[in-house]
Amino acid sequence: MDVRHFERITAFIEARLTPLFDAETGSEHGFAMDDTSRALRALRNSVLEAGAVTGLIATRETAEPLVRKVIDQSVEHHWDVLRGIARQWEDHADFRKEFKRHAWELDEAPAPA
């Protein structure tokens, strides 16, 4: 798995969520203390957290075998979280087929530069 996969899927999801926080559109979603705003903030935080795997991936190559296995499991889990969120917009023009793939399938298909 490649950091670029995570960068692309996170950017895709962020592009869908960011307009929901736009005060210029008159939206109070995300800024208020109502349940919708709280849910939007929680979703955005989950996306940002799941997308922050750069450090994990960078340390994988030099990690001990047992630690490497834990890193792999963590990276796969984070990908599954992002994949599940991104698939809500499967019909969007910017949705990429790679967003549907499982982590092990991406290992066989490096991300283009």
C-alpha positions, 0 to 999 in steps of 0.5 A: 500500500502506498501513501498516495492511495491515502492522499487521494482518497482523503482528498476525495472525501474532504472535497465532499465534506468541506462544502458542508462546513462553508459559512458562506453558503449559509450553512451552520452545519459543523459550526453549531452544537446540534447533532448534525454539526457534531456528526459532521465534525466527528466524520471529518475527524475520522477521515483526517485520523484514518488518512494520517498513516504517513508515519506508519508506512514510513517506519514499516520497512525498518520495523521488526517483523512483529511490529511490521505485522501490527503496522500492516493491520493498522494501515489496512484498518485505516484504509477500510475506514476511508473506503467505507466513507468514500463509497457513499459517493460511488456515483460521483464523477471523481470517484476512482475504482481504487477507492473500492479495492481492498488493501491487499489489492492495492499492494499489487497496484502501486499508486501512479505518481 
